[in-house]
Amino acid sequence: MSTLPTEQRLGLLAWAALVVLQLLWHGWLFPPPTTPLWLVLAITVIPLLLPLLAIRGPRRALLWVGILSLFYFCHGIAEGWSSSAERGLALAEIALTLLLIGTLGAGVKRKQHS
């Protein structure tokens, strides 16, 4: 991992933190009162694990998780707006998704204008 560019390392760390956040949020701190826990964790964690299929190419995996993170960004906005008890977690989710998307933009090679 040390041979990866800084933005890819940050993106991978944000991705891992987003997975951990989902597990803590929905599995421990605010488990669902009526929906089975396994179902909520499957919906929130499994999509974040799918880009592992492309992990041989970190740029490609980060691109996929960046696209998926848009869902988590919307979730963070909705939860932060509706639940004051979960607002801190929602803000963390928003921050991680923005960091993830930002690392994608930082890693884009721009053409040199002459």
ZIWOLIN-V616176 format. One record per residue. RES is the residue in one letter. OMEGA is omega in whole degrees, -180 to 180 (NA if undefined). D_CENTER is the distance of its C-alpha to the mean C-alpha in Angstrom with 2 decimals. Layout:
res: (RES:RES)
omega: (OMEGA:OMEGA)
d_center: (D_CENTER:D_CENTER)
This chain:
res: (M:S:T:L:P:T:E:Q:R:L:G:L:L:A:W:A:A:L:V:V:L:Q:L:L:W:H:G:W:L:F:P:P:P:T:T:P:L:W:L:V:L:A:I:T:V:I:P:L:L:L:P:L:L:A:I:R:G:P:R:R:A:L:L:W:V:G:I:L:S:L:F:Y:F:C:H:G:I:A:E:G:W:S:S:S:A:E:R:G:L:A:L:A:E:I:A:L:T:L:L:L:I:G:T:L:G:A:G:V:K:R:K:Q:H:S)
omega: (-177:178:179:174:-177:-178:177:176:178:179:179:177:178:178:180:179:178:176:180:179:179:180:179:-175:-172:-178:-174:-174:-179:179:-178:-178:-175:-179:179:-178:-179:-179:179:179:177:-179:-175:-174:-175:178:178:180:-179:178:175:177:-180:-172:177:174:-175:179:-179:179:179:177:-180:-180:175:177:179:-176:176:175:-178:174:178:178:179:178:-178:-179:179:180:-170:-174:179:-180:-176:-174:180:177:179:178:176:179:178:-179:180:179:178:177:180:-180:178:179:176:179:-179:-178:-179:177:-180:177:176:176:179:NA)
d_center: (18.74:21.13:22.31:19.06:18.95:17.45:14.76:13.62:13.80:11.73:9.01:9.37:9.50:6.36:4.72:7.45:7.22:4.20:6.61:9.45:8.77:8.95:11.97:13.56:13.19:14.43:16.35:18.15:18.15:18.34:19.19:20.23:23.96:25.03:22.48:22.49:19.79:19.34:18.66:16.01:14.18:14.79:13.34:10.11:9.64:11.64:9.80:6.92:10.13:11.98:11.13:12.88:15.94:15.71:15.09:18.66:17.61:14.63:14.83:14.78:11.90:9.78:11.35:10.46:6.73:7.25:9.42:7.48:4.86:8.36:8.95:6.52:8.15:11.38:10.99:10.64:13.62:15.56:15.27:16.00:18.91:20.34:20.04:21.21:20.74:16.95:16.66:15.60:12.62:11.82:12.34:10.10:7.17:8.64:9.23:5.96:5.04:8.68:8.80:6.71:9.01:11.78:11.86:12.41:15.20:16.61:17.01:19.07:22.71:24.99:28.54:31.27:33.68:37.28)
